[in-house]
Amino acid sequence: MTTTIRIDPAVGTWVARAEGAVIAESRAALALSEGDRDAVIYFPRTDVAMAFLEPSPRSTHCPQKGDTVYFHIAGPSGTVANAAWSYESPLPGAAPIATHLAFDTSLVTVERI
């Protein structure tokens, strides 16, 4: 069964915070909806403090989006493991999220401000 992916502009200004520190803030974020799941906010890399992210050895594959790479976030209390991910070369149906990052909302606060 194939899940329909929909990618729309995320209206407003969005922020991602790890341990209270702002890691990303964007007015150009994208909202990816997949089936009946909650939308996932993807931030352009240009709006992410990439100096706080370090590549993780973890990777996964999504049949609708492609290969996923993960990042740890270096925070004041230590490393937040696998807290962000990206599709470096997404499949055609997810092409708009290339050069964008999403955050695990169980580890990072993502909200519209």
C-alpha positions in Angstrom: 0.0 0.0 0.0 1.3 3.4 -1.0 0.8 6.4 1.3 0.0 9.7 -0.3 2.6 12.5 0.5 1.6 16.1 0.4 4.1 18.9 0.9 2.8 22.5 1.5 4.4 25.7 2.8 4.2 25.8 6.6 2.4 29.1 7.2 4.0 31.5 9.7 7.3 31.4 11.5 8.5 28.0 12.9 11.1 27.3 15.5 12.9 24.2 16.7 14.4 24.2 20.2 16.7 21.6 21.8 17.2 21.9 25.5 15.8 25.5 25.3 18.3 26.6 22.6 17.0 27.7 19.3 18.4 25.3 16.6 16.2 26.5 13.7 13.9 29.3 12.9 12.2 29.8 9.5 9.5 31.5 7.6 10.1 29.1 4.7 9.5 25.8 6.4 7.5 23.0 4.7 4.8 20.8 6.1 4.9 17.2 4.9 1.7 15.2 5.5 1.7 11.5 5.0 -1.6 9.7 5.2 -3.5 10.4 8.4 -0.3 11.2 10.4 0.4 14.7 11.8 2.4 16.9 9.5 6.2 17.0 9.9 7.8 20.4 9.6 10.9 20.5 7.4 13.3 23.5 7.9 15.6 24.7 5.1 19.2 24.1 6.0 19.9 27.8 5.6 17.6 28.4 8.6 19.2 25.7 10.8 22.2 26.3 13.1 24.2 23.5 11.5 27.2 24.1 13.8 25.2 22.3 16.5 24.5 19.3 14.4 26.8 16.4 13.8 26.2 13.5 11.4 25.0 10.2 13.0 25.9 6.8 11.6 22.2 5.9 11.6 20.3 5.7 8.3 17.0 4.4 7.2 15.0 4.0 4.0 11.4 5.1 3.4 9.8 3.7 0.2 8.0 7.0 -0.4 10.7 9.5 0.4 14.0 7.7 0.0 17.1 7.3 2.1 17.3 9.1 5.4 20.4 10.4 7.2 20.3 11.4 10.8 22.1 14.1 13.0 22.9 14.4 16.6 22.4 17.8 18.3 25.2 19.0 20.6 23.4 20.7 23.5 24.5 22.3 26.7 23.7 19.1 28.7 25.3 16.7 26.2 24.4 15.1 22.8 20.8 14.6 21.8 21.2 11.5 19.6 19.5 11.1 16.3 17.3 14.2 16.9 17.2 15.4 13.3 17.0 13.8 9.9 17.2 14.7 6.2 16.5 13.1 2.8 19.7 14.1 0.9 18.3 12.9 -2.5 14.6 12.3 -1.9 12.5 10.4 -4.4 10.5 12.4 -6.9 7.3 12.6 -4.8 9.2 14.2 -2.0 11.7 16.3 -4.0 10.7 19.7 -2.3 12.2 18.5 1.1 15.7 18.2 -0.4 18.1 20.5 1.5 15.6 20.5 4.5 15.8 19.0 8.0 13.1 17.7 10.3 13.4 17.2 14.0 12.2 14.3 16.3 9.4 16.1 18.3 9.9 13.7 21.2 13.4 15.2 21.6 13.1 18.7 20.1 10.3 21.3 20.5 9.0 22.3 17.1 6.3 25.0 17.1 4.8 27.9 15.2 5.5 31.2 16.9 
